[in-house]
Structure formats: structure tokens, C-alpha cells
Amino acid sequence: MLATTGLAKVLAAFGSSGALDTADPLIGIPFRQLMLVVGLAELLIALFCLFTERRRLSLLAVAWISTNFLAYRAGLLLIGWHGLCGCMGSLTAVLHLSPHAADNIMKAVLAYLLIGSYAALLSQWRRGRQAQSPAAAMPVTLA
């Protein structure tokens, strides 16, 4: 998912739409630059997840970026901006999706990444705690 949306953002950043030169209402840089930076970050995290054996670090990276996406969306709500997410770039036109449908899909993807990464991290943490517990190491014998 991160690779797909990241690639869509990077490709969209090189598009010719004048809207890309408009400043993002929250961060203040042009959407073109924001989409390029965020798209590259998504691609790097996707590649890291695909090509590393370090599962915990991969989960932390996904949790980090999805938490940032949530904070960004919350920030937009707090300043009263109610535009739709352009995070899929021109991929929406290729897939024949309306901007509203794309926004809803990206909200679902965000929820999946956020909940999934934190749930997996919690599960790993619990397994690690159980493995370190002295009671878990002691065999149970019945007399």
C-alpha cells in the first residue's frame, strides 16, 4: 500500500496541475513539494519493509508514518480545512475514482496501517514480555 500511494504521489508531484503549486494549508509549502517528500518517504519505508528482516523496525516505521498522516489530517480538521485528500495523485483518474471515493479509500488505508502496525507492535511487545517472565520459564509440575 505504501509503495503504491508513494509512487502515485511522486508521479503526481511532477504533474502539470496548477493546484500543485498552491501552498498546503497546514504546512505552508507547495503541494508539489509536499507530495514529493511524502511520496519518497512512503517509498523508502515500503522498500525497507520489503527488504529487511527487522520486523519490529519495519512496524515502527509504518506506525510512525501512519501516525504522522493521522496528525496531519487532524491538523487540517482543526484549522477548518475540509478539502479532499489528493494523496493518490493522478492515480484516481487512471482508476476512474472520484476524489471523494479516493479520500474514503485513503482513510480506510490509514486506519488499516495505523491499527495494524500498533496491534502488531503490541503483540510483539507482549510476546517479548512473556518470554522474559520468570514464571514462563519455570515448568509446571503437578504433585
C-alpha positions as semicolon CSV with decimal commas, in nm:
position;residue;x (nm);y (nm);z (nm)
1;M;0,000;0,000;0,000
2;L;0,275;0,243;0,091
3;A;0,461;0,169;-0,231
4;T;0,150;0,231;-0,442
5;T;0,047;0,555;-0,274
6;G;0,408;0,672;-0,254
7;L;0,462;0,614;-0,624
8;A;0,132;0,787;-0,704
9;K;0,241;1,091;-0,501
10;V;0,585;1,109;-0,660
11;L;0,438;1,084;-1,011
12;A;0,168;1,339;-0,928
13;A;0,433;1,582;-0,797
14;F;0,574;1,600;-1,149
15;G;0,231;1,674;-1,297
16;S;0,128;1,997;-1,464
17;S;-0,172;2,085;-1,246
18;G;-0,162;2,440;-1,117
19;A;-0,311;2,319;-0,788
20;L;0,025;2,155;-0,711
21;D;0,183;2,499;-0,679
22;T;-0,073;2,605;-0,418
23;A;0,057;2,614;-0,062
24;D;-0,060;2,336;0,168
25;P;-0,293;2,496;0,425
26;L;-0,124;2,329;0,723
27;I;0,246;2,303;0,642
28;G;0,270;2,601;0,409
29;I;0,485;2,454;0,133
30;P;0,351;2,391;-0,219
31;F;0,156;2,066;-0,255
32;R;0,405;1,962;-0,525
33;Q;0,695;1,963;-0,278
34;L;0,489;1,807;-0,001
35;M;0,373;1,522;-0,225
36;L;0,726;1,458;-0,347
37;V;0,875;1,444;0,004
38;V;0,594;1,233;0,149
39;G;0,584;1,005;-0,155
40;L;0,958;0,941;-0,130
41;A;0,926;0,872;0,244
42;E;0,648;0,620;0,174
43;L;0,856;0,451;-0,095
44;L;1,159;0,428;0,135
45;I;0,953;0,276;0,415
46;A;0,787;0,033;0,173
47;L;1,127;-0,077;0,040
48;F;1,263;-0,109;0,392
49;C;0,967;-0,328;0,491
50;L;1,008;-0,547;0,184
51;F;1,383;-0,596;0,203
52;T;1,466;-0,624;0,570
53;E;1,437;-0,900;0,825
54;R;1,395;-0,643;1,102
55;R;1,022;-0,679;1,155
56;R;0,999;-0,459;1,465
57;L;1,179;-0,171;1,295
58;S;0,954;-0,210;0,990
59;L;0,647;-0,194;1,211
60;L;0,784;0,112;1,389
61;A;0,839;0,286;1,054
62;V;0,483;0,211;0,940
63;A;0,344;0,321;1,278
64;W;0,550;0,641;1,259
65;I;0,436;0,742;0,911
66;S;0,072;0,647;0,970
67;T;0,073;0,845;1,297
68;N;0,206;1,143;1,102
69;F;-0,073;1,102;0,845
70;L;-0,330;1,095;1,126
71;A;-0,178;1,405;1,288
72;Y;-0,180;1,582;0,951
73;R;-0,547;1,501;0,891
74;A;-0,633;1,606;1,248
75;G;-0,445;1,932;1,192
76;L;-0,645;2,000;0,877
77;L;-0,968;1,944;1,068
78;L;-0,853;2,174;1,349
79;I;-0,786;2,461;1,109
80;G;-1,123;2,405;0,941
81;W;-0,995;2,278;0,608
82;H;-1,242;2,035;0,457
83;G;-1,086;1,961;0,119
84;L;-1,038;1,608;-0,007
85;C;-0,710;1,424;0,015
86;G;-0,512;1,436;-0,307
87;C;-0,280;1,168;-0,173
88;M;-0,337;0,928;-0,461
89;G;-0,236;1,189;-0,715
90;S;-0,335;1,117;-1,075
91;L;-0,395;0,750;-0,988
92;T;-0,758;0,843;-0,916
93;A;-0,812;0,935;-1,282
94;V;-0,646;0,616;-1,401
95;L;-0,869;0,408;-1,172
96;H;-1,177;0,618;-1,257
97;L;-1,230;0,713;-0,892
98;S;-1,396;1,030;-0,778
99;P;-1,192;1,246;-0,539
100;H;-1,447;1,167;-0,266
101;A;-1,411;0,790;-0,319
102;A;-1,030;0,822;-0,322
103;D;-1,042;1,019;0,004
104;N;-1,255;0,749;0,168
105;I;-1,023;0,475;0,042
106;M;-0,722;0,659;0,184
107;K;-0,896;0,699;0,521
108;A;-0,950;0,322;0,525
109;V;-0,587;0,260;0,427
110;L;-0,473;0,496;0,703
111;A;-0,689;0,314;0,959
112;Y;-0,553;-0,023;0,841
113;L;-0,190;0,088;0,860
114;L;-0,234;0,265;1,192
115;I;-0,430;-0,007;1,371
116;G;-0,237;-0,290;1,210
117;S;0,109;-0,155;1,291
118;Y;0,023;-0,068;1,651
119;A;-0,155;-0,401;1,707
120;A;0,144;-0,593;1,568
121;L;0,385;-0,390;1,784
122;L;0,171;-0,456;2,092
123;S;0,161;-0,826;2,012
124;Q;0,539;-0,839;1,973
125;W;0,585;-0,647;2,297
126;R;0,357;-0,889;2,485
127;R;0,537;-1,193;2,344
128;G;0,869;-1,043;2,447
129;R;0,744;-0,974;2,799
130;Q;0,608;-1,327;2,833
131;A;0,937;-1,475;2,714
132;Q;1,126;-1,272;2,975
133;S;0,888;-1,357;3,258
134;P;1,042;-1,591;3,521
135;A;0,707;-1,767;3,560
136;A;0,702;-1,850;3,189
137;A;1,045;-2,013;3,217
138;M;0,953;-2,237;3,512
139;P;0,800;-2,572;3,424
140;V;0,470;-2,651;3,590
141;T;0,462;-2,980;3,780
142;L;0,167;-3,135;3,947
143;A;0,230;-3,336;4,263
